[in-house]
Amino acid sequence: MKSHLNTIIISIAIVITACILAGGLKNRNRANNTIAVTGLGKKDFVSDLIVWSGSFTKKNAVLKDAYAAVDQDREVIKQYLLSKGIKSENIVFSAIDIDKTFDEAYDNNGTKIRSVFSGYQLRQKVTIESNDVDRVEELSRKVTELINSGIEFYSDAPEYYYTKLSELKVEMIAAATKDAQTRAKKIAENAGSEVGRLKNADMGVFQIVAQNSSEEYSWGGSFNTSSKRKTATITVKLAYETK
């Protein structure tokens, strides 16, 4: 009786083990029957927003006189920008920064012996943010006109942006997905099979670089602001079952 019971237990164990092995083999084969592809979405576009900044300074031993000089330069700069077609609402002047300046005195050995107060240096920044990209871009190149008028003006390089990035990103994801699907179907066709259900989808990093440049891509995503004409790219990784 005991021998008969052991035989039954062993038989059941064999059946269970066979089922487990069969299921494992089936799942393994299913995992191996997978096509993984990467699709690319790419789009050239032109920036529709420009931000250009510059700063101007005045120095005077009397703080009140320094402020008056800055006020005068600010009005000249504002009128100049308005005369070039820049709208008043697009012009923003920052708060004024104040620095005390000193002249250093040294002895014959090069050791500093004293600092003498030489005046107040005031600096103010002006920023233009506009959708009239070409006009502001041209204006940024003519800053010497302000300098020639006697204003100590320092110009920054313009920064270029695009206000429809959300719509652009959606369009590019769709293009990248379609590209990946086409690649998957071609691979499956060449292998004598068909594309089955989608198992997994991952979106890559969104990159924006200057058009026709050797600018490097970044793992965290590039976001070029120095070029008006840009190229955006994004990748989508898809994994399909085959059948």
C-alpha positions in Angstrom: 0.0 0.0 0.0 2.8 2.4 1.0 4.7 1.5 -2.2 1.6 2.2 -4.3 1.1 5.6 -2.7 4.7 6.6 -3.3 4.3 5.6 -7.0 1.2 7.9 -7.3 3.1 10.8 -5.6 6.1 10.4 -7.9 3.8 10.3 -11.0 2.0 13.5 -9.9 5.3 15.2 -9.3 6.6 14.2 -12.8 3.4 15.6 -14.4 3.7 18.9 -12.5 7.4 19.2 -13.3 6.6 18.6 -17.0 3.9 21.3 -17.0 6.2 23.8 -15.4 9.0 23.1 -17.9 6.6 23.3 -20.8 5.3 26.6 -19.6 8.7 28.0 -19.0 9.8 26.9 -22.5 6.7 28.5 -24.0 7.3 31.8 -22.2 11.0 31.7 -23.2 10.2 31.2 -26.8 7.6 34.0 -26.6 10.2 36.3 -25.1 12.6 35.4 -27.9 10.1 36.1 -30.6 10.4 39.9 -30.1 11.4 42.6 -32.5 12.9 45.7 -30.9 13.2 48.8 -33.1 14.1 52.5 -32.7 12.2 55.1 -34.7 13.4 58.7 -35.4 11.4 61.9 -35.6 13.2 64.9 -37.0 12.0 68.4 -37.8 13.7 71.7 -39.0 12.1 74.9 -37.7 12.7 78.6 -37.3 12.5 80.3 -34.0 9.6 82.6 -33.4 10.8 84.4 -30.3 13.9 86.4 -29.6 15.3 87.7 -26.4 18.1 90.3 -26.5 19.7 92.0 -23.6 22.3 94.7 -23.1 23.6 96.8 -20.2 24.9 100.3 -19.7 27.0 101.9 -17.0 27.8 105.2 -15.5 30.4 106.1 -12.8 30.5 109.2 -10.6 32.0 110.1 -7.2 28.5 111.4 -6.2 25.8 108.8 -6.1 23.0 111.3 -7.0 24.9 112.4 -10.1 25.5 108.8 -11.1 21.8 108.1 -10.9 21.0 111.2 -13.0 23.4 110.0 -15.6 21.9 106.6 -15.8 18.4 108.1 -16.0 19.6 110.2 -19.0 21.2 107.2 -20.8 18.1 105.0 -20.1 15.8 107.6 -21.8 18.2 107.8 -24.8 18.2 104.0 -25.1 14.4 103.8 -24.9 13.8 106.4 -27.5 16.4 104.8 -29.8 14.7 101.4 -29.5 11.3 102.9 -30.1 12.6 104.7 -33.2 13.7 101.3 -34.5 10.2 99.9 -34.3 10.5 98.1 -31.0 7.2 98.3 -29.0 7.3 99.8 -25.6 5.7 96.7 -23.9 8.6 94.6 -25.3 11.2 96.7 -23.5 12.1 95.9 -19.9 14.7 97.8 -17.7 16.0 96.0 -14.7 16.7 97.5 -11.3 20.0 99.4 -11.0 23.1 97.7 -9.6 25.4 99.8 -7.5 29.1 99.1 -6.9 31.6 101.1 -4.9 34.9 101.3 -6.8 38.4 101.8 -5.3 41.8 102.6 -6.6 44.6 100.5 -5.0 47.9 102.1 -3.9 51.1 100.0 -3.7 54.6 100.5 -2.3 57.8 99.9 -4.2 57.7 96.2 -3.3 54.3 95.7 -4.8 52.5 95.5 -1.5 49.1 97.1 -1.3 49.2 99.9 1.3 45.7 101.4 0.9 42.5 101.5 -1.1 41.1 104.9 -2.1 37.4 105.3 -2.9 37.0 106.4 -6.5 33.3 106.6 -7.0 30.1 104.7 -7.6 29.6 102.5 -10.7 25.9 102.0 -11.6 24.8 99.4 -14.1 21.3 98.8 -15.6 20.2 96.1 -17.9 17.6 96.3 -20.7 15.9 93.3 -22.2 13.8 93.0 -25.3 11.5 90.0 -25.8 9.7 90.0 -29.1 8.2 87.8 -31.8 9.6 90.1 -34.4 12.8 88.0 -34.6 14.3 89.6 -37.7 13.9 93.2 -36.5 15.5 92.6 -33.1 18.2 90.4 -34.6 19.2 93.2 -37.0 19.0 95.8 -34.1 21.4 93.7 -32.0 24.0 94.1 -34.7 23.7 97.9 -34.8 24.5 98.5 -31.1 27.5 100.6 -32.2 25.0 103.4 -32.9 24.4 103.7 -29.2 28.1 103.5 -28.3 28.8 106.3 -30.8 26.2 108.4 -29.1 28.4 108.3 -25.9 26.6 105.5 -24.0 28.8 102.8 -22.5 26.6 99.9 -23.8 27.5 96.2 -23.6 25.4 93.9 -25.8 24.7 90.2 -25.1 24.2 87.7 -27.9 20.5 87.2 -28.8 18.7 84.0 -27.6 16.2 82.3 -29.9 13.2 80.3 -28.7 10.2 78.5 -30.2 6.8 79.0 -28.6 5.1 75.9 -30.1 7.4 73.2 -28.7 4.5 71.2 -27.2 2.8 70.8 -30.6 6.1 70.1 -32.3 7.0 67.4 -29.8 3.6 65.6 -30.3 4.1 65.8 -34.1 7.7 64.4 -33.8 6.6 61.5 -31.5 4.0 60.5 -34.0 6.6 60.6 -36.8 9.1 58.6 -34.7 6.5 56.0 -33.9 5.5 55.6 -37.5 9.2 55.2 -38.4 9.6 52.5 -35.8 6.5 50.6 -37.0 7.8 50.7 -40.6 11.2 49.3 -39.5 9.5 46.5 -37.4 7.3 45.4 -40.3 10.3 45.3 -42.7 12.3 43.2 -40.3 9.5 40.8 -39.7 8.8 40.5 -43.4 12.5 39.7 -44.1 12.3 37.1 -41.3 9.2 35.5 -42.7 6.9 36.5 -39.9 4.5 39.2 -39.0 4.4 42.0 -36.3 2.1 41.1 -33.4 1.0 43.1 -30.4 3.1 46.0 -29.0 4.9 44.8 -25.8 6.7 48.0 -24.8 7.3 51.6 -25.8 9.9 54.0 -24.5 10.5 57.6 -25.6 14.1 58.9 -26.0 15.5 62.3 -25.2 14.2 65.4 -27.0 17.1 67.3 -28.6 17.3 70.7 -30.2 20.5 71.8 -32.0 21.5 74.3 -34.6 20.7 73.4 -38.2 23.6 72.0 -40.2 26.0 72.1 -37.3 28.3 69.7 -35.6 26.7 70.4 -32.2 26.8 67.4 -30.0 23.8 65.7 -28.5 23.5 65.3 -24.7 22.2 62.4 -22.7 20.0 64.8 -20.8 18.8 66.6 -24.0 20.2 69.6 -25.8 18.4 72.9 -26.0 20.1 75.3 -28.4 19.2 79.0 -27.9 22.0 80.6 -29.9 20.7 79.8 -33.4 17.6 81.0 -35.1 17.3 78.0 -37.3 17.2 74.7 -35.4 16.7 71.0 -35.8 14.7 69.0 -33.3 15.0 65.2 -33.0 13.4 62.5 -30.8 13.6 58.7 -30.7 11.0 56.2 -29.8 11.9 52.6 -28.9 9.2 49.9 -29.6 9.2 46.2 -28.9 6.7 43.9 -30.7 5.8 40.3 -30.5 6.1 38.3 -33.8 3.7 35.8 -35.0 
